Amino acid sequence: MTLNARIRQVVGPQDTARRNTQELRDGFVIDDLFQPGAISLTYSHLDRMIVGGISPAAGSLVIDQVAETGTATFLERREAAIVNIGGRGMVTVGGKPYHLEFQEALYLGMGEGPLSFTSEDAAHPALFYLLSAPAHRACATTHITRDLARKVAVGSAEESNARTINQYVHPDVCESCQLLVGLTMFEPGSVWNTMPAHVHDRRMEVYLYFGMAEQTRVFHFMGEPDETRHVVLKNHEAVLSPGWSIHSGAGTGRYAFIWAMAGDNMSFTDMDKVPMEALR
């Protein structure tokens, strides 16, 4: 079994404004998340969020101890959420199995583990996307189906951003310490996400783009509102977003994305909206 862990230090707004494309990607983009038979983790110093991809092949993959957390077990002082964006799979938590269909989620409370990941059909492997943040108390582990997710319709066809926000780990669905996790789906013809843009200095965020054809790309916009930058992302690439940065994108074709937040509060609507005339 292969477990790879990478560290990402915090990048500030002044540094970001001076970076070229590759340097932006080095600081914010997470690629190669889903490698067959491997666990890929990125430990970000933005609210100490861990972003991971687990792709079981013929056997099981196990997360028990991760040296980068400095704890005896991975979730000793952490909570986590897992979303399956591949074939049917199973996550075994402390010996208890949970079967996850496509776009189903599992919230894991502090102290749970070890975690074992298995694809139920090796020809159609599961792709488990993992988010983990520090926790101060144990909340109940919860299996979240698509039907259980809280659905919020926003945007419009006229603005090319009609979409449904599926809130998975959210106070109205599943109790957690600080994680908020959801999945956004678009209506046909809509390409813009999170526009008009906003920032929320109280919380960091990370996007994973998926459900994209091989040639589809998302132009993801970031940076301070008056000093924007962009990176071009393909299927299964994630991008970190500090609290001071906008996080918005437009796709050349159909896509979806998973968003996750960690920080001071659990208020999904706590955001500072950026007027269009303020963008540069």
Helices and strands as residue ranges (DSSP letters): E 2-8, H 13-18, H 21-28, E 29-30, E 38-44, E 50-55, E 61-63, G 67-69, E 78-84, E 89-93, E 96-100, E 105-108, E 115-119, E 128-134, E 142-144, E 150-154, E 163-169, E 180-186, E 192-193, E 198-199, E 203-210, E 218-224, E 227-233, E 237-241, E 248-251, E 256-263, E 272-273, G 276-278
